[in-house]
Amino acid sequence: MKRTLIVIGIVVTMLLGVFAGSYYYINKKIFVPSPKDFFSNDNNDNNDKQNFNVEKGNYNILLIGLDKRTDNDIGRTDSIILANINADTRKIRLISFMRDMYIPIPGYGLNRINSAYTLGGPELLMETLQKDFNIDVQYYISIDFRAFQDLVDKLGGIDVEIKDYEVNEINKYIKEVNGSKATLLQGPGYQHLNGQQALSYSRIRKVGNSDFERTERQRRVLTILIDKARSVSIFKIPELASTAINYIKTNIPTTKLMNLGYTVYKFGNTPVETIRIPVDGMFDSLMVKGMAVLVPDMEKNVTFLEKFLSSQGIAFSNLPPYMANNFHADDKAIDNRGKKRNVIKIQIPPEDLTQPTDNTSDYEIIEGNDSNNQDGKPNTSNTDGQGDKTNNNGNEVVPSE
């Protein structure tokens, strides 16, 4: 029911980066250590006083928005956003991954991407992105929705334009979460939202272009919050940090987390570039095993993502849709040595395809080669595909009867 609250993950990262006095407290609260961290000086109680350093290099941080009903609930992954922080070029990029995207989950076969967290926690979700999209995901930050409203209020709210078809749905969710304390919108238009309203604005998906528009709203809210966090008073930071601290978990060592936050803080007013995966025109909407899913053309999406992350000056979020959709669409994915790289090819057994949508109604997806390895796991290796007839996402198809 409660949705989408990833939008403060990177904001909290920035706030922690300049909140040196809370080092020890934050470390004990949010850091999920790996075995080597128990033997590191990073967790030494004498390290309360820290001198922050500007990081160098490129960092991919997975931001996971969780819908948790209780403290003991593992939660459902309602938002998946990759934050790319390039300290060398001083760029921040955000990539939303649609939660209904149907891709291989390592060890479990094809499923919606948001099932990875339920099956194996943040580690499996990171592995899924790494193997399917050829991304080196080093870290994660997971956050529970319960921190969102207070944090937005403490940052002074946000200003956005509310469309007429969004008002009723936003108010519906405001009442769901807040009951008698709800503060409802009075109508559409450009207006100031408090925490309740911003939360609901980020959650709604049953209006407009469904989940596609929802991920766009999430990135918009996140961008606004980043800008507000950059100008926050240093005296406000302890209050902000304590608001969210109990709802965040991360595998980023605390010194690294604070240095990254400090690094982003030093970027100044660098514009945030955003995209969504799968890209328009690079997936099929299908019914598989009774589920409405998005089956991506992996080669096109991997190539687009690769170009987006390596671009030096193109603001993808500002491109007209037809330009963004076709940007490098015919390129082949390459590795760092300039050679063509293998990209997985998704093949769906015909018995799993229950109801194609209009744009695929002339075809049904079939298995080409054996879709399983000897260990029974899906074969995710790329095939030559020469002479095969494919639909617009690269899957093998034949005319339906």
Secondary structure, 3 states (H helix, E strand, C coil): CCCCHHHHHHHHHHHHHCCHHHHHHHHHHHECCCHHHHHCHHHCCCCCCCCCCCCCCEEEEEEEEEECCCCCCCCEEEEEEEEEEECCCCEEEEEEECCCEEEEECCCEEEECCHHHHHHHHHHHHHHHHHHHCCCCCEEEEEEHHHHHHHHHHCCCEEEEECHHHHHHHHHHHHHHHHHHCCCCCCCEEEEECHHHHHHHHHCCCCCCHHHHHHHHHHHHHHHHHHHHHCCCHHHHHHHHHHHHHHEEECCCHHHHHHHHHHHHHCCCCCEEEEEECCCCCEEEEEECCEEEEEECHHHHHHHHHHHHHCCCCCHHHCCHHHHHHCCCCCCCECCCCCECCCCCCCCCHHHEEEECHHHCCEEECCCCCCECCCCCECCCCCCCCCCCECCCCCEEEECC
